[in-house]
Amino acid sequence: MDGVPRVPKQWHPGPEEPAALRFSVLGPVRAWLGDEPLPAGSPQQRALLAALLLRDGRTATASELIDALWGDEPPSQALAALRTYASRLRKTLGAEVLVSESGGYAIRSLREGALDHVNAQELAADAEKARAAGDLSRARDLLRDALALWDGEPLASIPGPYAETQRARLEEWRLQLLESCLDMDLEQGFHAEAVSELTALTAAHPLRERLRELLMLALYRSGRQAEALAVYADTRRLLADELGVDPRAGLKELQQRILQADPGLAEPSAPKAEPVVAPVRPAQLPATVTDFTGRASFVQELSDVLAAASSEEGRVMAVSALAGIGGVGKTTLAVHVAHQARGAFPDGQLYVDLQGAGSRAAEPETVLGAFLRALGTADSAIPDSLEERSALYRSVLDGRRVLVLLDNARDAAQVRPLLPGTEGCAALVTSRIRMVDLAGSHLVDLDVMSPEEALQLFTKIVGQERVASEREAALDVVAACGFLPLAIRIAASRLAARRTWTVSVLAAKLADERRRLDELQAGDLAVKATFELGYGQLEPAQARAFRLLGLADGPDISLAAAAAVLDLPAEDTEDLLESLVDTSLLESAAPGRYRYHDLVRLYARACAERDEQPPSERAAAMSRLLDFYLATAAGVYAIERPGDRLVDHLEPTAYPGLVFEDRQASWDWLYSEAVPLLACVRQSAGTTTLRRAIDLLWAAVDLAESGANSREYEAAATALRDAARVESDVHAEGRACVVLSNARLFSGVFDQAYREAQQALQLAERSEDPLPCCWAANILGSIAFYQKRYVDAEGYFSRAIEEFRACGDLAGSASPLCNLSRLHLATGRADSAVALAGQGTEIYETLGHSLRVANGRYALGMALGKCGQHTDATAQLEEALRVFRDSRQRLWEGMALCRLAEVDLDARKSARAASNAEMALTVLRGIGGEWRRGNVLTVLGKALHGIGQSGRAQVCWREALEIYEALESPEAAEVRTLLTPIAAA
């Protein structure tokens, strides 16, 4: 606290105006003049000030004030004392503020925003108005602002019966505001986020049934039905034991509705999205082309289908599927028809490119997430599974008239989950294949243009005047394009951009079949022929860039990475790439990032195989890209871990990487480049690049450790390990096994991780590669520790420490020191555990590590907690948590929250433990593996049991037991012990 109350409407004096008085009663009773605190005097004097402030300017008589300060037993000189207190306050506040009248006192002449209590009343009133108007988001924000004005206990340390009564009233009011705010959280779909806060509140106010009701609803909507029912059981038992009564009718009704899985409970009563005055109406259709030509019969056919679907007589949802070869104009036709039909679908139009022609088609669940957000659904309300998302999508569309355009679909299986389910909606689908297995769809086969239509399109783009005088040459051009619309558009656009060219010049260029593919009638060959037109007009430097950049996998490429591929300065590279964007052969995905359409990428690679001379330049370009990623990732690793010797043991690079001065910028690069980087790794499994690819994975270990890209990272490591085995490269295989075992350690797959680490240790010893030996020993120790094989673990950790020190890697030795601390802690050697963790943390601090210091504090906090030093333990863990959050280390963030919960439990702060454990569950969702989830559930169960919610505790422990039994984990025995007394009872 800085001593200044949180007053949302604080008045600021102008340059000629004096500073204003401000007061607080929603906490300690205090006064300020501007930002300067004023003396409020003794407790009785502050009690007088509070009594006057809470009367909103009305006069209080002397007898009323004496009753307020002393009640039925005032001192003999009460009136004299009252006058003394008033005189002192008047000197502090001013005679115009504390006035005497009618034998009493009043506080007057306060400016707007002077009293926190009044400010809170105004905010609460504004929130009610916003809620009544349907603006739940604003209402919720206003209530949060009001609640933020409380600064601990109201009227803290103020004596007297009046203060006691007002204190209770203000606290009750705060709880009512909080309940209203949480109620709106649930109405907006923020149920998962509300569970942690409600758990802590029910622990602090166990007999407040409205909080229990909100907690039950939040748990149920978070998919935790058993816990929701357990809350009711805990509440009923508590009320019977404490008050001898049953839960109120509303709570009983909610329990029954949960038991019956009432569908009405699954959806909030208000929209889940951030509320707006009108429903969200997406308008996602791409712009239609102004020179759309021909296709009259197809336009009429599709328009008739859409009109029937949107009419009052429409009884089914209409699906039209357009099929044809690439470049035939499926998307152009579908977008044109969709724009014409917009009026029949007033509730919106959705669009997505499903990327079905490439090797990485869009996943339906990803598309559904984007559609749901576009339709107004909050992120927190979007479920995880494909089936649930599809069901919610159909529910959101029910009663609406929405047109969905699904462009470039792979097959019917990709499309089915994306179709609306009710009448009044319609879907247009484009694909390279005929979707005969899409039940109920209206199929349209789109062929190439007729010669007349093709010439019309060419003329619209180039201009009537230029074509009229060279009609035969224009016909030759469109014929050379195979009458494919995309090819015609490319050729005509280039001609239109070159005023010095004639149509005959373009026709002559296209007449040379060596510049076109011979096959124009089947599949992708026809698409390649259209791209050949644009490619053939490129300058040599442009063509080289087009060919080489197409070699790189990944959804897009950054300017710096492209410069490495081309071996050019960034400025020259940007000029080339922007010129390719102008030709439509390349797209600008975002500032400084570029991508190919999937078919254009295939064509670019075909050009590279055919045209790149010498052929070795293709391999050299990919080698430079790999060098760039490896050098940059090594730099990021070194910034985060100064003194760590890993960077000294990596394969050398011939091409430099980026250099970062700022730690945050290095993290931004690593996470923004994660997908292209991992794609490059998988693409570099050849003989000459394999070792560098493995080292790149090793240097980018934070992608696995953070949990952000753990699955893709593990898949890449597996592919490289297999490639190393095929190559019989012992050195490479040993390193790949280290990388893979480390990834599997963080994903919680301990048995597989242990096998890989053992293999890594053996291979590293054979190849005399020292650093993998160090890492493998540390990993083996960690797994043995998790599996409670403490003797083995201690041996491995000791070996890792020795080998890191032998390598001169002081930073590396800190990790097994911290791990050994945890082992000592588990085996009853708490004092030595603190010492070991302190040694590891000191090493990290000495070397200037930031993230790794947090790992040291994590171990130190655990050790201090078990030694009973709870305050110090909490400080260490909270600092570690802050760093983990800043460093985007979600896995460590979640585990730090879990460790904080354990310390809270040891300190008998069960409510706070439950809140931290709930947050840990949320952070670790989808990362860290089931074993870690079981750990958090066990801790959460203990915390819930400690606050009297034993029913929920049982649910958590049973889920943890299922996890441990499936993993054959030794923790199952502890959980059975926790459940045994309950079962026996």
N, C-alpha and C positions, 0 to 999 in steps of 0.2 A: 504493500500500500504506500502511496505517496502522500497521504494525508488529505487529498482532495476528493470529495465524494463524487461518485459517478452520476452526474446530473445531465441528462440528455439535452435539456433546454437551458443550459446555463447562459445567463445574460452576460455579454461582454461590453464593458463601458467603452464609449468613444474616446477620442483623444482629449476632449474637453470635459468628460464626465468623470466623477469620482468612482472608485471601485465599489462594487455592490456587496452587501451582506448576503451570506448564504448559511444555511443551517441543515443539519442532518439529525433525524430521530430514528431512522431505519438502521440502527447500529448504535455506536456510542453517540451521546448527545454532544454535538460539536458546533462551532461557529467559525466563520471565516470572513475576512474582509478582502475581497478579491481572492488571491491565492495564499494570503497570510492567515494562519490560524490565530484565533482569539482565545484568551483565557476564559473558560466557562465556570471556573470556581469549584467549590466543594460539591459533593454528591447532592446535598439538599438544594444548593443553588442551581445545579443542573436540572434537578427535579422540577424546580419552579420554572425554568426556561422551557422544559419539555411540556409542562402543563399549559403554558401560555401559547406555545407554538401549535399544539394540537387543537386549540380552540378556534383556529382559522380566523383570528382577528377579533373574536368576541371578547368582551370584558369578563374577567373572573373576579368575583368578590373576594375579600380577604378571608372570609370564613370558608368559602369553597376551596381556596388554595391551601388553607391550613389543613382541611380534611384530606386534600390530595397528598400533602407531604407527610402528615403524621397520623391520619385516621382518627380513631377513637381515643387515642392517648397522646394528645399534643403536649409539648413541654409548657411550663408555666409562662415562659416568655415567648410563646410562639409568634404572636403578632409582631413583637419587636424584631425577632429573628427574621420573619418574613420581610419586613421593611428593609432590614440590612441587606438581605439577598437581592431585593429589588433595586436598592440603591447601587450596589456593586455592578449589577447587570446593566443599569442605565449608563453608568460611566463607560462601560465597555462598548455597548451597542449604540448609545446616543439617546438623548431625551426625546427625539422625534420618533424613535422606534419603540421604546418601552415607555408607554404613557400611563399616567394615573388618572382615573376618572371614577366617579361614583363609589369611592371607597374601595376600589379594586384596581386591577392592572390589565393591560392588553398590549399585544405586539402589533404594530401597524406599519404602514409605509414600506412594506417589502415589495421588491420588484418581482416580475415574473421569473419563475425558475429558482426562487430563493430557498424553497423548502423541498427536500427530497420526497416527503410524504405526499405533498400536493402534486408533485411531478408524477409520482407513481399513480395517483388517482387519475390524472389526465391521460396518461398512457393507457391505463386499463380501460377507461371510457372510450378512447379512440379504437382500441382493439375490439371492443364489443361492436362498435359501429362497422368496422371492417369485416368482422365475422358475419354480421347481419347482412352485409352487402355481398357476401360470398367470397371475399378476398381473404382466404385463410392464411395465405403466405404472409401478407402484411399484418394480419391480426396476430399471428404467431411471433413475428419479429417485434411487434410493439410490446407484447407480454414479456418477451425475453428482456427487452430494454427496461421494463418496469421492474422485473425481478432482479436485474443487475444493480438496482439502487440499494438493495439490502446489503449491509456490510456486517454480517454477523447477527447477533441477537439484538432485536430492537430495544432501545432505551437501556442499553447494557449498563449494569451496575448502578442504575438509578433506584433509590429507595422509595418506599411509600406505596400505599394501596392503589392510588391512581395509576402509578407507573406499572404496577403488577397487572392491573386490569388491561391497560392499553398494550402492554407487552404481549399478553395472550391474544388480544384482538388482532394486533398486527401480524403475529405469527400465523394465526388462523387464516387471515387474509392472504398472506404469502402462499400458504399451502393451496388455497382455493385457486389463486392465479396459476400456480404451478400445475395443478390438476387440469385446468382449462388449457394450458399450453400443451401438455402431454396429450390431452384429448385431441387437439388439433394436429399434433404430430401423427397420431394414428389415423386421423381422417385423411391426411395427405400421403399416407403410405409409408411413413418413416418408422415402422414397427420394430425393425431389427435394431435401429439406433436407439430406440427408447427403452429396450430391455435393460441395459446396464443401469441407466438412471433410475428406472422404476424399482429395480432390485435393491439399490441402495436406499431409496425412499421407503420401501416397505419394511426394510430392516430398522430404519430410524423411527418409523411410525407404524408399528405392527398392527394396530387396531383400526387403522383408517381403511375402511372397506373400499372406498373409491379407488385408492391407489392399487389395491389388490385386484380390483376389477380391470383396471387399465393394464396391469401386468399380465393377467390371464389373456386378455385380448392380444397384447403385443406378442406374447409367446406363441399363441395359436397361429397368428398370421406369419410368424417366422418359421412355421413348420415344426414347432415344438409342442405338439398337442399333449403329450404325456406330462410335460412340465407344467403346462397350463392347468391341467386337472389336479396336479399335485399342489399347486398354489391354493386351489379351493379347499383341498383336504387339510392343508396346513392352517388355513384361515378358520375353517370350521372348528378344528381342534383347539386353536388358540382362543377363539371367542368363548367356547364352552368352558375352557379352563379358567380364563381370566374374568369373564363377565357372566357366565352361565346363560348365554343366549346363542341363537343360531344366526347364520349369516342373513343379511337382508334379502328381500325377494329378488332384487336385480342381480345379485351375485349368484343366487340359486338358478335363476333363469339362464344366465350366461353359461354356467356349468352344463346345464342340459343341452343347450345349443351346441356347445363344443362336443359333447358326447355324441350328438346326432350329426356332427359335421355339417351344421347348418350352412348352406351356400351363402346366406346373407352375411355371415361373419367373414368370409374370405375377401370381400371387397369393402374398402372404406366407404362410408356414407357420402363422402365428398370426393371430388376428383383427386387422383394421386399426384397429378402433375402440379407444378407451380401454377396456382389458379390465375386465370385471366378472365376478363369480362365475358368473352365469347369462347365457345369451344375451339380447340385447335383445329385449323383446317390446313393441312399441308398442301403445298403447291410445288411439288418437286419435279415436274416434267421439265426435261431439257427444252431449250428454245427450239421451235420448229424452224426449218430453213425457209427463207423467203422465196427461194427458187424451186420449191417442190414441183415436180413435173410428172404428169401421167398417172398411171396406176388407178385410173378412175374406177374400174370394176372392183378392184380390191378395196378401195376406200369405201364404196357403196356397200359392199358385202359386210365389212367389219362394222361400219356405222350402223347398219341394220341390227346386227347382233347386240351392240351396245345399247341402242335405243330400246330394244325389247327388254333388256335387263333392267333398265332404269325406269320403265313405264310403270304405271299403277298396276297393270295386269301382270307385271313381271313376278314370277313365282320361284325362279331359280337364279342362282348366281352364275353369270355367264363367263366362260373361259374361251378365248380365241388364241390359238397357238400358230404363230407364223414360223415356217421353216424354209431354209434355203441356204445356198452356199455363202461363204464369207464375202462381203462386199456387195451383196445383191440389193441392199437397201432395206433390210428388215427393220432396223431401228428407225430409220428416217420415216418409213411408212407408219410404223406403230406410233411414233411421237406425233406425226401429223394428224392421224385419226384421233388420238387421245386429246389433242388440243381442240379439235372440232367438237368432241363430246363432253368437254369440261362442264358445260352448263347443265348437263343431265346428271352430274355427280357433284352436287354443291358442297358436300362435306369434305372434299379434298381429293388430291391425286398423289399417289406414292410412286416413286421410281427407284430402281436399283439396277446396276450393272452386275450381273451374277458371275462374270468372268469365266463362263463355262468353256470357252475355247482354249483356255490355257491349262497349265498343269496344277494351278492353285485356285480352283474355283471357290467362290465365296461360300462360307458355311451358312446353312439356313438359320442357325441360332444367332449368328452375328447379324444377319440381315434383319431378323425379327426384332432384335434389340434396337436397331436403328429405326425401324418402322414404329415400334412402340413409343420410342422417345419422340418421334415426329408427330405422333397422335396424342401427345400430352402426358405420357406415362413417366413418372419419376424413375430415376435409375434404381433407387432402393426398392421399388415395387416390381422390378423386372426379375422373374425367376431365372434359375440357372439352366434347367434342362430344356431341350428342344421341344419336348411334348408340352411342358407347362407354358413355354413362351408362345407356342402355336395356339394353345387353348385360350390364353389371355388375349392374344391378337384377334382371334375370332370374336371373343366377348366384347372387346373394345369397338370392333366394327359393327356389332349388332345394332340395328336401328339406324345406321348411317348409310349414305350413298357415296361410296368411295371407289375410285378407279385405281387399279394397281397395274403398273407396267413393269414386268419382269423381263429385263433385257439380257440377251446373251446367256441363256440358260444351258446348263450342261446336259441335264436329262430330267425326266419326270419326277424322279425321287427328290431332286433338289427343289423342284417347284411346289410339290404337294403341300408342305408345311406353310408355304407363303400365300396360299389361296384363301380369300375370304370364305366365310361359311354360310352367309345368309343372303337372301334375295335383296336386290337393290344395289349390290356391289358387282363389280366386273373386273376381270383380269385379262390383260394382253400379255402374251408370252412370245419372245423371239428366241430362236435356237437354230443351230446348224443341223439338228436332227428332227425328224418327224416324230412327234410325241403321240404315237398310236396307243401307248399305255397310260395316257392321261385321261382317265375316265370322264366322259361327258364333255370333252373339249371340242370346240369347232376348229378343225384343222384347215390351214391355208398354206399352200405351197407357192412360194414366191420365186418366179423365174427371172432371168435377165430382162432388161428393157427391150422393147421392140426398137428397130432402127429409127422409127419416127420419134419415139419418146426420148431415145438417147440423144438424137440431134437437137430436140427441143431443150433438154437439160444443158447440153453444151452451149447452145446459143444464149440461154438465159445468163450463164456465167460469163461468157466471153463478150457478148454484145452482138446485137443483130447486124450492125454495120460491118463488123469484121468478118462475120460468117457468110453474109449474103453474097459477098464477092468471091468467096472460095468454098462454095457448097460442097463440091466433090472432095476437096481436101479435108473438110470437116467430117464428111462421111467416112473417109479413110481413118481419121483419128478415132472416132467412136467405134469403128470396127476393130481397130487395133486394141482398143480397150476391152474387147469382148463384150461390149454393151453392158458391162458391169457399172452400176451407178458410182461406186466409190472410185473406180479407176477413171471414169469420165470426169468426176469432180476434181480429182487430183490434177489431171492433165489440163483441164480447162482453167483451173485456178492459177496454175503456173503460167499459162499463156496470158491470162488477164493481167498478171503482175508484171509482164514483160511487154511493154508497149512497142518495143522495136521488133519483136518477133511477128511473123505472119503465121496464119494457120498452116500454110504449106511447110514452113520451117518445122513446126511441131510434127506434122504428118511425116516429113522426111526422117525426123529423129526416131519416130515410132516404127517406121518401116523396117528398120534394121532389127531382124529377129534375134541377133546376138545380144540385143539389149532387152530382150523379153524372154520369158519362159515359154517353151513350146506348147506346153499343155495348159489350156485355159478352161477346160470343161469339167474337171473333177476336183472337188474338195478344195484343199488349201492351195493347190497349184493355181487356181483362178485368183485367189487372193494375192499370191505372190506376184502374179503378172501385173496386177494393178499397182502394187508397191514398186515394181521395177521401173515404172514410169517416173516416179518421183526420185528414186534412188539414182537413176541414170542422169538426172539433171544436176546432181550435187557436184560442187567443186571437190577436188581430190582430198583436201583436208577435212571437209564435211563428210565425205563418204567414208574415210578412214574412221572418223569418230563414230559414225553410225554403225559401222561393222563391229568395232571393238567394244563399244559400250553394250551392245547386245549380248556379249558373251557372259556378262555378270548375272548371276542369279539374284534373287531378291526382288521385292516389289518395287523398289526405286533405288536411286543412287544419288549420293550427295555430290556437290560440286567438287569438294576436295578429293573424294574417292574417284570421281571421273577424271580429274587431273592426273591421278596416279595411273589409271588405265591408259591414258593417252600420252603420258610422259610429257606434259605441257604445263606451263605456268597456269595458275588459276584464272587469270584475266583472259588469256587466249582460249582456255577451255570454255569459259562462260560465253565468250563470243560465238564459238562454234555451236554450243548447245542451244543458245537462243536462236541461232539461224536455223537449226534443225526444228525447233519449235515452230518457227514461221512456216516451214514446209509441211507441218502436221505429221512429220515422221517421228516426232518426240513430243511428249507432253510435259508441261511444267506442273509437277504435283504440288509444289509449295515453293516459296522463295528459297533458292539454293538447292532444290531437289528436283530430280527429273525421273521420268518413267516412260516405258514403251507400252503401247497397247500389246496385249499378249501375242496377237498374230504378227504384229510388226516386229516383235522381238525374235520370233522364229525366222522371219524373213531376214532380219539383220544377221542372224547366226549363219543362215545359208549363204549369205553374201560373204561373210568372213571366211567360211570354208572354201568358197569358190575363188574369192578375189584377193584375200590377204597375202601379200608377198613380202618377205619370205614367209612360209607357213609357220615358222617358229615364232613369228611376232604375236600370234594368238596366245601361245603359252607365255611369252614374255609379258604381255599385257596383264594376264591374270596373275602372274608372279608379282608384278608391281602392285597390283591391288592387294594381294595377300601381305606383301611387305608393308604397305601403307597401314593396313589394319593392325598388323602385329606391332609395328613401331609405335603407333598411336596408343594402342591398348597397353603396351608396356609402359608408356609415359604416364597414363592414367593410374596404373598400378603403383608406379614409383611415387607419384604425388601423394597417394593415399597412404603409402607404406614406406616412408623414407628409411633407408638402411637395409631394407629387405633384399636378400641376395638373389631372389628369383630372377630379376631382370638381368643379372650377370650370367645366368645359366641358359638364357633363351638363345635360339638360333639367330645368327646375325642376319641383318636385312640390308639390301642394297638400295632400297628406296626409303626416304625419310617419311615420318608421320607428322601429325600436328603436334604442336607444343602448347601446353596450357600453363598459364601462370596462376589461374584461379581454380581452386578445387571444385567449385560448383560447376564451372564450365566443363571441366573434365567429366563430371558425372553426367551432365546434360548430353555430352557427346556419346558416352558409352551406352546410355539407355535409348537415345534416339537412333543409334546405329545398330542396335542389338539384332534386329531381324536381318538386315543386309550382311552384317558381320558373320552371323551364324550360317547364312546361306553361302558365303564365301568359304567358310570352314568346310562345309560339306562338299563343296565343289573342288576342294583342293586336296583330295585324297590320293593323288598320283604320286609316283615315285619321287619326283624332284621337289614336291611341295608338301609332302606328308608331315615331315618333322616340324616345319614352320606352322602348319595348320594346327597341329597338336599344341604347340607352344602358344599360339594365339588363343586357343580355348583356355589354357592355363592362366594366361595373363588376364583374361576376361572372366575370371572365376566369380566375380561379384554378380554376374548375370545369373549364376546358379545359386549363389549364397543368399541373394536377396529374395529369391522366389519369383522374381518378375518374369524370367524366361527359362525356368528350370527344365521344363519338358523339352523344349527345343534344344537346349544346351545338352541335356542327357542324350537325346537322339543323335546329335552331332558327335558326341564323344564315343558313342557306341559304334557309329559308322567308321570313325577313324581308328578305333581299336581293331575292328575287323579288317580294315585295309592294311594296317601294320602287320597283322598276322599273315595276310596273303603275301605281303612283301618280305616276310621273314626278317623284319627289321626289329631286333630285340630292343634297341634303344628307344625307338618310336613307340613300340608296344608298351614298354614299361611306363613311359610318360602318359600314354593314353589311358592306361589302367589307373594311374594316379588320378587323372582328371575325372575319369568315370566314377571311380570309387568315392571321390570327394562329392560329386554331384549326387550320387545315390545316398550318401550320408545325410546330406541336407534334405533330401526328399523322403527320408525315413525308411528306405529300403535297406535294412541293415545287413541281412544275409548276403544279398548280392554285392553290397558295398564291401563286405568283409572278404569275399572271394576275390574281388578285383584288387583290393589292397594287398592281399597276400601275393597275388600274381605280380603286382607291381614291384613288391619288395624283392621277389626272386629275380625278376627280369632286370631291375636296376642294379642288383648285385652282380649279375652276369655281365652287364654292359659297363660296370664301374661308373655309373651315373649317380653322384652322391645325393643331389637334392631330392629326387624321387624317393630315395631310401628314407630321408627325414620325414617327408610328407606322409609316406605310406605307414611308417611306424606310428605317427601321431593319429592318423585315421584309424588304424587297427586298435590303438589304445582307446579312442573315443567309442568305437563300436563295442569293444569288450566292456567298457564302463557302462554303456547303455544296457548291455545284456547282463550286467551285474557279475561279470567275471573279473573281479577286482585284482586278483593276483596277476592275471595276464595283462590287464590294463596298465598296472603299475610298471610292469616290465617294458611294455611298449612305450609308455610315456618317458621313462628314464632313458631308453635307447634314443628316442627322438630328440630329447634335450642334448644328449651327448653328441649325436650326429650333426644337429644344427650348429652346435658350438665348434665342432671339428671343421665344418664348412665355413666358419667365420660368419655365420648368419645369426647374430645376436637377436635380431627382430624375430626370426623364425623360432628361436628357442622360447620366446615368451608364450607362444600358444600352448605347447605341451606343459609349460609351468602352470598356466591357468587351468588347464585340464587336470593336471595332477592335483591342484588345489581342490577341485571338485571331488576327486577320488578320495583324498584325505578326509574331506567333509563327510562323504558317504560311509567311511569306515571308522568314524568316531574320533578323528584327529583334527578337531576344529582349530586349535591354536596353530598348528603347522599349516592348515588350509589357508588361514588368513595370511600367514607369512609368505606362502608360495604365490598366492594371488597378488599380494603386494609387490613381490619381486617382478612378476610378469607385467603388472601395471606400470611399475617404475621404468622398466625397459622401454615400454611403448612411449611413455611420457618423455623420457630422455631423448629418444630418437625423433620425437615430433609427430608421432602417429596421432590421428584423430579418431577414425573409426575403430582402430584396434585398441586404443585406450578404452573405448567404450566396452569392448570385449573383456578387457582386464577388470574394469569396474563391475561388469556383470558378475564375474567370478568372485570378486572381492565382496560385493554386496551379498551374495549367497552365503559366503563364509561368515561375514559379520552377523548376518541374521541368525545363523545357527549358534553363534556365540552369545546371543541375547542382546547384541548391540543394535537394536532395531532402528533407532534414529539414524545412525551412521549407515546402516545397510540400505535404508530407504533413500538416503541422499545419493549413495553410489549408484543405485539402480535407476533412480530418476534421471541422473545425469547421463547414464548410459542410454536410457530410453530417448532422451532428447537428441543425442547424436545419431542413434539408429534412425529416428524419424527424419532428421535432416539429410541423412545419407541414403534414404529410400530403401533401407534394409528392413523390409516388412517381416521377414522371418525372425530376425533378432528383435524387432520391435514387439512382436507378439510374445516371444519368450521372455523378454524383460518384463512385460506386463504380468505374465504368469509368475515370475520370481517375486515381483512386488506383492502379488497376492499371497504367496507363501510367507513372506515376511509379515504381512498384515495378519495372517492367521496366527503366527507365532506370537505376535504382539496383542492378540485377542481383539483385533479390529476386523471382525468378520464381515461387517457391511462393506467396508472399503475393499476387503479381499474379494468379495463377490463382484463388486463393480469392476475391479481390475481384471478378474478372470473372465468376465463377460466380454470386456473389450479385447482380451487376448483371443478369445474364440472368434470374434469378428475379424480381427486382423489376419489370423492364420487360416481363414477360410480358403481352401483350395491350394494351400502351400504347406510345406513342412512334413506332410505325411500323417497317416492315421495314428502312429505311435505318439507323436507330439500332441495331437488332438486328445488322445486318451489321457495324457498327463494333465492337460488343462481342465478336462472334464472332472478328473479326480479332485483337483484343487477347488474347482467351482462347487462340487458337491460338498466338500468340507466347509466351505464358506457359507453355503446355503443352510447346512445343518446348524452352523453356529448362530445364524439369525433366526432359527426356529422354522425354517422352511424345509423340513425333513422329507416331505413328499418329492419336491423338486430334486433334493439331494439324491434320493434313490434313483430317480430317472437318469441323472447324470452318471452315477456310479454304474448303473446297469449298462448304459451305452459304452462307458469306458471298459467295462469287463468284456463286452462283446468284441471290442477292438483288440484288447490284449489277448484274449483267447484265440482269436483268428490269427494273430501274429505269433502265438505261443510265447508271449512275453512274460517274464517273471513278475511284472507289476500286477498281473492278475491276482496273485495271492493276497496282496495288500488290499485290493478292492473287495475281494471276497470277505476279508476280515471286516471291512467297513460295513458291508451289507449284512454280515452274520447277526449282529445284535438286533438289527431291524427285523430280519426274518424270524429270529427267535421270539421277538415281541409279538 
